[in-house]
Amino acid sequence: MISASMSASANQRGRVATIAVCVWFVAACGADRGLKYGPAELSHSKLNPTSVVGEVLFDGDILGMPMDIALLGDNLVVLDHSADSAVQVIDSRTGKLVRRFGREGAGPGEFGLALALDPVPGSQSEFWVYDSWLGRQTYVDLDEEFFKQGKLGDKIVNLQMEGPSLGPVRTDRNTSLSLGFYETGRLAVFDDDGAQIATVAKLPAGDGLPAYVRQQAYQATLVAHPSRALFAATNRYASLIEIYNSDGSRVRIKNGPVLVEPSYGWEEDGEGPYIVQGEDTRLGYVDGSASNDHLFALFSGRTREGGNGQAYMGRFVHVFDWEGNFVTAIQLDTHVAAITVDQDERVLYAIRHLPYPAIVRYSLAGALPTRVLAPVMVAAASTD
């Protein structure tokens, strides 16, 4: 059982920490100068990546700072941190805006900071939006009747947690797993009512360091297998891939083909210990997506120094099987912040930030050597 005082304190610290996960990259990393901390971006030449060229699917002025994306049926759901509406829905075939909703606020159907998406397993229209500022999930159904009847905000799950969550993902056990900054285990397990019922799996490496610091240093994106029987944690400041069962037991942990290790120190104030990073910090896997056969991990490999405020984006996608074995590398034609892949592994969709925010579509035909894919026609890349 989590006491009210403990939960409130942890949630307050968690909100600040979780927001930092999302927005630290907006600070500039300094003027051009000689690099002190190694190459600006790690080389992939030995991996012989397959290069793919994308087309801009959507670049409407409504996009502010889109940071998460998921494919549901024919629709792309995009979470935006700086737009008038937190959720944008775009037709993946035509690039047309379908719907936008979720103004800023704390009321039903409003969002403080929409951080993560969790599609309902097996559904083509249902998903949950995790709000890290409010510590809750909001249920959404893209069916027209859902909005006509004004149901947005009717179904909300408030998380009762011992520490800040990075976003719960539903399993095949009527529970959810979540990475976060927990003191007693790598993952938290929540029931359908949002109560934390357990923490599971060993804490990340770093014996003698506070758990909170270790969790921050090895913070990751939790990616679900479509069956929700397996999960992968793609580490943000390392090249680690962790595979878990749906009960939270760890299956294996492996390094990707390009090595990145956490670089950090730590300090402590009145609210507790916290991680300290600098321009030498190099990012690893900044996002991920999955199909039945493969895990797709978006890799940065850039230092904050060399990234000039953009190290949170990557242009290489490392593809693994669900044993954690590296399969191949894909090189995108631009750096992107987030990705999602269709279940047939024919198309990858990505969020681009520069030179202006856009949703980009890539054909994966020929990019995966283990499968024969039907070609998907995409336009030549924009030269802007």
Secondary structure, DSSP 8 states (H G I E B T S, - for coil): ---HHHHHHHHHHHHHHHHHHHHGGGS---SS---SSS-SB---GGG--EE--EEEEE--TT-S-EEEEEEETTEEEEEESSSSSSEEEEETTT--EEEEE--BSSSTT-BS-EEEEEE-TT-SSEEEEEETTTTEEEEEE-SHHHHHTT-TTSSEEE-B-SS-BS--EE-SSS-EEEEB--SS-SEEEE-TTSBEEEEES---S-TTS-HHHHHHHT-EEEEE-TTSSEEEEEESSS-EEEEEETTS-EEEEEE-SS------EEEEETTEEEEE--TT-B--EEEEEE-SSEEEEEE--BBHHHHTT-TT-EEEEEEEETTS-EEEEEEEEEEEEEEEE-TTSSEEEEEE-SSS-EEEEEE-TTT-TTS-------------
